[in-house]
Amino acid sequence: MDEERTHGPDGPGQRWSHQPLPWLHPREGQDGPDPRSRAARWPWRSTVLLTALVLVGSNFAAHAQEGQRAPLDAFARVLLVLASGLLLWRQRHPVAVVFGTACAAALYLGAGYPYGPVFVTVAVACFTAVVAGHRLAAWTALGLLWAVHLLVAHWLYRWLPPPGDDQASYGQEIVVAGWAVAIVAIAALVRIRREQWARERAERAQATRRRADEERLRIARELHDVLAHSLSVINVQSGVGLALLDSDPEQARTALTTIKSASKEALDEVRQVLDSLRTPGDAPRAPAPGLDRLPELVEQAARAGLTVDVAGRPPRLPPHTDLAAFRIVQEALTNVVRHSGSRHARVRLDHGGGTLRLRIDDDGPATGADAGGSGNGLAGMRERAAALGGTIEAGPRPEGGFRVLAVLPTRAGENR
């Protein structure tokens, strides 16, 4: 069926083109095996079964219509086998097969042979052509066959076998037309339904990829915030320890103790993030950090040489908002330690009107080009705020230093 997969659906003003049908090419692994692997196989079983059905059924039809139609002879059986055998190519060349079966049926009809299962071959070919997107070809083939039937049944019957044949009734033509319309309509419904299934599969696959991307971003933010803060503390304290190792061993011991504590906290939080990967869907073993751990954050900053003043009391927040607020304050203080010459920072919490305002200020000056931190930290803060429907503003203050201002919704219904 590889060649059949290259045919496009027909439309207004479009001929039987050779363009790919996206709905016939879902990616392998999304919903079972790739249809193109099945397309490489020939429909031998169904074709043999249909050929047997047509031959046996035509014999029964010949006995039932004996004396009314011409008896089956070798030419009739050749036509029956030809019409049925063409169905072996119906999935690779649906347009050629639908016209071929229609022509074989027209010759069979014109020769005066009994009405019977030969028309099943045309029905199967038309069905396959419509499902493959060649509705115009199917309509044309059926129209040509019907036109031949009209000529034979109402005009050429005088000269064609069987001798003494009478003109067919026009009621029979209505039945034939209804039969043709029903075939094409059912095939069109099958095609529409397949397209709907393909769209649904694509939407499910896209949703799965989007969830995976969101989860990767979440884990990346968590790891960045945890490691950046802890490593900043470790970096500062290791510098203090090295500087005081000989002159003040006791102070160096304190620095090493701080390094040990910060590294243990970082390992615990990294382990918690990794546990969520190993056991997806399970509840975390430890609660996610929130603003209730703000005193610990202030203490960690003090170990790194940064004095932090906190104004305001943290309100009760939904878990996701609480975690985002904590990580935003943590990242902002980490940036002060890493990128600001100031050893003093202020954190202010304002709660009211369904929002939480977090403001983190330092007095600067910046010790490098990245005054408020590099792109990843600020990007992570913005992503956290945007995921909740909030905003982040970060930039230099007019009076000097740097400010991070976060506005987060505190009502669960406002979170996105």
C-alpha positions in Angstrom: 0.0 0.0 0.0 3.0 2.3 -0.2 1.9 3.9 -3.5 -1.6 4.2 -2.3 -0.4 6.2 0.6 0.9 8.8 -1.8 -2.5 9.7 -3.1 -4.2 12.9 -1.8 -7.9 13.5 -1.1 -9.8 15.0 -3.9 -11.6 18.3 -3.6 -13.2 21.0 -5.7 -11.3 21.4 -8.9 -8.7 18.8 -7.9 -7.9 15.8 -10.0 -6.6 12.4 -8.8 -3.4 13.8 -7.4 -0.5 12.0 -5.8 0.0 13.7 -2.5 0.4 12.2 1.0 -2.5 11.8 3.3 -1.4 12.8 6.8 -4.1 10.8 8.5 -2.7 7.7 6.8 0.8 8.3 8.3 0.6 8.4 12.1 4.0 8.0 13.6 5.1 4.6 14.6 4.9 4.0 18.3 2.0 6.4 19.0 -0.9 4.0 18.6 0.5 0.6 17.6 2.6 -0.3 14.6 3.2 2.0 11.7 0.5 1.5 9.1 3.1 1.7 6.4 4.5 -1.7 7.6 1.1 -3.2 7.0 0.8 -1.4 3.7 3.8 -3.3 2.3 1.8 -6.5 2.5 -0.6 -7.6 -0.3 -4.3 -8.3 0.6 -4.0 -11.9 -0.6 -6.5 -13.5 1.8 -9.3 -11.1 1.3 -8.8 -11.2 -2.5 -8.8 -15.0 -2.7 -11.9 -15.0 -0.5 -13.7 -12.5 -2.7 -12.7 -14.3 -5.8 -14.2 -17.6 -4.5 -17.3 -15.7 -3.4 -17.8 -14.1 -6.8 -17.3 -17.4 -8.7 -19.5 -19.5 -6.5 -22.1 -16.8 -6.2 -22.2 -16.2 -9.9 -22.9 -20.0 -10.4 -25.8 -19.8 -8.1 -27.0 -16.6 -9.9 -26.7 -18.4 -13.3 -28.9 -21.3 -12.1 -31.5 -18.9 -10.6 -31.6 -16.8 -13.8 -31.4 -19.7 -16.3 -33.3 -18.9 -19.4 -33.3 -15.2 -18.7 -29.6 -14.4 -19.0 -26.7 -15.8 -21.1 -25.1 -18.9 -19.4 -21.7 -18.6 -17.9 -18.9 -19.6 -20.3 -15.1 -19.3 -20.2 -15.2 -15.6 -21.1 -17.6 -14.9 -18.3 -15.3 -16.7 -15.8 -12.3 -14.8 -17.1 -14.1 -11.5 -16.5 -15.1 -12.6 -13.0 -11.6 -13.7 -12.1 -10.2 -10.5 -13.6 -12.5 -8.2 -11.7 -11.8 -10.0 -8.5 -8.0 -10.3 -9.1 -7.7 -6.6 -9.6 -8.6 -6.1 -6.0 -5.2 -7.4 -5.1 -3.9 -4.0 -6.1 -6.7 -2.0 -4.6 -4.6 -0.5 -1.8 -1.6 0.3 -4.0 -3.5 1.7 -7.0 -7.1 2.4 -6.0 -7.9 4.6 -9.0 -6.7 2.1 -11.6 -8.5 -0.7 -9.7 -11.8 1.1 -9.4 -11.9 1.8 -13.2 -10.7 -1.7 -14.0 -13.4 -3.4 -12.0 -16.0 -1.1 -13.5 -14.9 -2.0 -17.0 -14.9 -5.7 -16.3 -18.4 -5.4 -14.8 -19.5 -3.4 -17.8 -18.2 -6.1 -20.2 -19.9 -8.8 -18.1 -23.1 -6.8 -18.2 -22.9 -6.1 -21.9 -22.4 -9.8 -22.6 -25.7 -10.6 -21.0 -24.4 -12.7 -18.2 -26.4 -13.2 -15.0 -26.6 -10.4 -12.5 -24.7 -11.3 -9.4 -21.6 -10.9 -7.2 -19.5 -9.3 -9.9 -20.8 -6.0 -8.7 -19.4 -6.7 -5.3 -15.9 -6.2 -6.8 -16.9 -2.8 -8.0 -18.3 -2.0 -4.5 -15.1 -3.0 -2.8 -13.0 -1.1 -5.2 -15.1 2.1 -4.8 -15.0 1.8 -1.0 -11.2 1.5 -1.0 -10.9 4.5 -3.5 -13.1 6.7 -1.4 -11.4 5.8 1.9 -8.0 6.5 0.2 -9.2 10.0 -0.8 -10.3 9.4 -4.4 -14.0 10.2 -4.2 -14.1 11.7 -7.6 -12.6 8.6 -9.2 -15.1 6.4 -7.4 -18.0 8.6 -8.6 -16.8 8.6 -12.1 -16.3 4.8 -12.3 -19.8 4.2 -10.9 -21.2 6.8 -13.2 -19.7 5.1 -16.2 -20.9 1.7 -15.1 -24.4 3.0 -14.6 -24.3 4.7 -18.0 -23.4 1.4 -19.6 -26.2 -0.3 -17.7 -28.7 2.3 -19.0 -27.5 1.8 -22.6 -27.7 -2.0 -22.4 -30.9 -2.2 -20.4 -32.9 0.4 -22.5 -31.4 0.5 -26.0 -28.6 -2.0 -26.8 -30.5 -5.0 -25.3 -32.1 -5.6 -28.8 -28.7 -6.5 -30.3 -26.8 -7.9 -27.3 -27.2 -11.3 -25.7 -29.3 -13.0 -24.5 -31.7 -13.1 -27.4 -35.2 -12.1 -26.6 -34.2 -9.9 -23.7 -36.7 -7.2 -22.6 -36.2 -3.6 -21.6 -35.5 -3.2 -17.9 -37.8 -1.1 -15.8 -36.8 2.4 -14.6 -37.5 1.4 -11.1 -34.5 -0.9 -11.4 -32.4 2.0 -12.3 -33.4 3.8 -9.1 -32.3 0.8 -7.1 -28.9 0.7 -8.9 -28.4 4.4 -8.3 -29.3 4.1 -4.6 -26.9 1.2 -4.3 -24.1 3.3 -5.8 -24.8 6.3 -3.6 -24.9 4.1 -0.5 -21.5 2.6 -1.2 -19.9 6.0 -1.7 -21.7 7.5 1.4 -20.6 4.7 3.7 -17.0 4.9 2.4 -17.0 8.7 3.0 -18.2 8.2 6.5 -15.4 5.7 7.2 -12.9 8.1 5.8 -14.2 11.0 8.0 -14.1 8.8 11.0 -10.6 7.7 10.3 -9.6 11.3 9.9 -11.2 12.1 13.3 -9.3 9.2 14.9 -6.0 10.5 13.4 -6.7 14.0 14.7 -7.5 12.6 18.1 -4.2 10.5 18.1 -2.3 13.6 17.0 -3.9 15.7 19.8 -3.1 13.0 22.4 0.5 12.7 21.2 0.8 16.5 21.3 -0.7 16.7 24.8 1.7 14.0 25.9 4.7 15.8 24.5 3.5 19.1 26.0 3.2 17.5 29.5 6.6 15.9 29.1 8.1 19.3 28.1 6.4 21.0 31.1 7.7 18.3 33.4 11.2 18.8 32.1 11.0 22.5 32.6 9.7 22.0 36.1 12.5 19.7 37.0 15.1 22.0 35.4 13.8 24.9 37.4 13.8 22.9 40.7 17.4 21.6 40.1 18.6 25.1 39.1 17.1 26.8 42.1 18.3 24.2 44.5 21.8 23.8 43.2 22.4 27.5 42.4 21.5 28.6 45.9 23.4 25.8 47.7 26.5 26.0 45.5 26.6 29.8 45.9 26.7 29.3 49.7 29.3 26.6 49.4 31.4 28.8 47.1 31.4 31.7 49.5 32.1 29.6 52.5 34.8 27.7 50.9 36.5 31.0 50.0 36.2 32.1 53.6 37.6 28.8 54.8 40.6 28.9 52.6 41.3 32.5 53.5 41.1 31.8 57.3 42.5 28.3 57.4 45.8 29.4 58.8 45.0 32.7 60.6 41.6 31.7 62.2 41.1 27.9 62.2 37.9 28.2 64.3 36.3 30.5 61.7 37.4 28.1 59.0 35.8 25.3 60.9 32.5 27.3 61.0 32.8 27.8 57.2 33.3 24.1 56.7 30.3 23.3 58.9 28.2 25.6 56.8 29.4 23.9 53.6 28.5 20.5 55.0 25.0 21.8 56.0 24.3 23.5 52.7 25.5 20.4 50.7 23.3 18.1 52.8 20.2 20.3 52.2 21.0 20.4 48.5 21.3 16.6 48.3 18.0 16.1 50.2 16.2 18.4 47.8 17.8 17.0 44.7 16.9 13.5 45.9 13.3 14.6 46.4 13.2 15.9 42.8 14.7 12.7 41.5 12.3 10.6 43.5 9.4 12.3 41.6 11.0 11.0 38.4 11.4 7.4 39.7 7.9 7.1 41.0 5.6 9.3 38.8 2.2 9.9 40.2 3.2 9.0 43.8 3.0 11.5 46.6 6.4 13.1 47.4 8.2 11.7 50.4 8.8 15.1 51.9 6.6 18.2 51.6 7.6 20.8 49.0 9.3 23.9 50.6 7.2 27.0 51.1 7.4 30.5 52.6 7.3 28.9 56.1 10.9 28.0 55.5 11.8 31.6 54.8 13.7 31.8 58.2 15.9 28.9 57.0 16.6 30.8 53.8 17.6 33.9 55.7 19.9 31.8 57.9 21.5 30.2 54.8 22.0 33.6 53.3 23.6 34.9 56.5 26.1 32.0 56.3 27.0 33.3 52.9 27.6 36.7 54.3 24.3 38.3 53.3 22.1 40.0 55.8 18.4 39.7 54.9 15.6 41.8 56.5 12.1 40.4 56.1 9.0 42.6 56.3 5.6 41.1 56.3 4.2 37.6 57.3 3.7 34.9 54.7 0.0 34.1 54.3 -1.5 30.6 53.8 -1.0 29.7 50.1 -1.9 26.9 47.8 1.0 24.4 47.6 2.1 25.4 44.1 1.9 29.1 44.8 3.8 28.6 48.1 6.6 26.6 46.3 6.9 29.2 43.6 7.1 32.1 46.1 9.8 30.3 48.0 11.8 29.5 44.9 11.5 33.1 43.6 12.9 34.5 46.9 15.6 31.9 47.0 16.7 32.6 43.4 16.6 36.4 44.1 18.8 36.1 47.2 21.1 33.7 45.3 21.6 36.4 42.6 22.4 39.0 45.3 25.1 36.7 46.7 26.5 35.9 43.3 26.2 39.2 41.4 25.8 42.1 43.8 28.5 43.9 45.8 25.9 44.6 48.5 25.9 42.4 51.6 22.4 43.5 52.6 19.0 42.6 51.1 15.4 43.3 51.9 12.4 41.0 51.4 9.0 42.4 51.7 5.7 40.4 51.5 2.4 42.1 50.9 -0.8 40.1 50.8 -4.2 41.4 49.9 -6.9 41.5 47.2 -6.2 37.9 46.2 -2.5 38.5 45.3 0.8 38.1 47.0 3.5 40.7 46.2 7.1 39.7 46.8 9.8 42.4 46.6 13.4 41.6 47.0 15.9 44.6 46.9 19.6 45.0 47.3 21.7 48.1 47.3 24.3 47.0 44.7 26.5 47.8 43.0 26.6 44.9 40.5 29.9 42.9 40.6 29.6 41.9 36.9 27.6 42.3 33.7 24.7 40.2 35.2 23.4 42.6 37.8 20.3 40.6 38.6 21.5 37.2 37.6 22.0 35.3 34.4 19.2 34.3 32.0 18.4 30.9 33.5 17.5 32.2 37.0 15.3 35.1 35.8 13.7 32.9 33.2 12.9 30.3 35.8 11.3 32.9 38.0 9.2 34.2 35.1 8.1 30.7 34.2 7.0 30.0 37.7 5.1 33.2 37.9 3.5 32.8 34.5 2.4 29.2 35.3 0.3 30.6 38.1 -1.0 33.6 36.2 1.4 36.0 37.9 4.1 38.4 36.8 7.8 39.1 37.5 9.5 42.4 37.1 13.2 42.6 37.5 15.7 45.4 36.9 18.0 48.1 38.3 16.5 50.5 40.9 16.7 54.2 40.2 18.5 54.8 43.5 21.0 51.9 42.8 20.9 48.2 43.3 18.5 45.7 41.9 14.9 44.8 42.5 12.8 41.7 41.8 9.0 42.2 42.1 6.7 39.2 41.9 2.9 39.4 41.9 1.2 36.0 42.4 -2.5 35.1 42.7 -3.3 33.5 46.0 -6.7 32.1 45.2 -6.8 28.6 43.8 -9.3 29.5 41.2 -6.9 32.1 39.8 -4.0 29.7 39.3 -3.5 28.4 35.8 
